Amino acid sequence: LEQFVDAVNDDRSNRGLDDVMGLEVDEWPGAIWTDHNVVFLEDAMEYEDIPGTNDADDTSENDSKSGGSGGLIGGYRIPSSSLYNSVAVGGTFDGMHYGHRKLLTLAISSVLPTTGRLTIGITTDEMLQQKEFAELIPSLDERIKGVREFVDTLAPGMKNRVNIVPIKDKYGPPGSSPESNIYKDKNDYDALVLSHETLETGRQLNQHRVDELEMEPLKLLCTRRTEAFGMSSTALRRIKKQNDDLDRCNLHS
């Protein structure tokens, strides 16, 4: 970390910028250094998005020659190497805040354009009882409706290739046995989109697939913290609870 910060500050000094300080992060996922199944999408995308970088230009040219194309998200181009035939993504999707929209957009963008399929798992009400302010979480039906509306608006051409299913256990469809009838989807997934907050769970899923199901591990397409530009669902529920309590106090005062 110190060597990296020194290199960054050398560059910043040459550009007349102030030095930055490096801060260590506790319990940062070890997968960053050791797990070859983890793909940090935005690291590659941001590099490719820099105008004039040779690698980005070469990739575009190669895709053009081969007839392939990468997915698009927020102005970034996802390389064809990060597109998959059967992609899964899961979450509570409570309120459809920025992080939810970012995750779903990445998931859609990671699917092969004409043949790929996307399964979106949404946690059931029963599995959310222990969450903070669980009473403020919309019902499963409401959350499914919100996700469906967002996805259909974002990618109307994929309506018939996007399946939304309730998650009934820790791992959802990608962790189910091929002989199981818990989920109707065929467990032929090759990639899982997730945020780095849940990366360790994704690695546990891969271990489960290898050890228990005797299946290949998934590529874990990881995005940075989904709350970077907004508050988490829990924080939003906390604010709502505080506002509701304040309204009740004002009502009785």
Secondary structure, 3 states (H helix, E strand, C coil): CHHHHHHHHHHHHHCCCCCCCCCCCCCCCCHHHHCCCEEEHHHHHHHHCCCCCHHHHHHHHHHHHHCCCCEEECCEEECHHHCECEEEEEECCCCCCHHHHHHHHHHHHCECCCCCEEEEEEECHHHHCCCCCHHHCCCHHHHHHHHHHHHHHHCHHHHHHEEEEEECCCCCHHHCCCCCCCCCCCCCCCEEEEEHHHHHHHHHHHHHHHHCCCCCCCEEEEECCCCCCCCCHHHHHHHHHHHHHHHHHHHHC
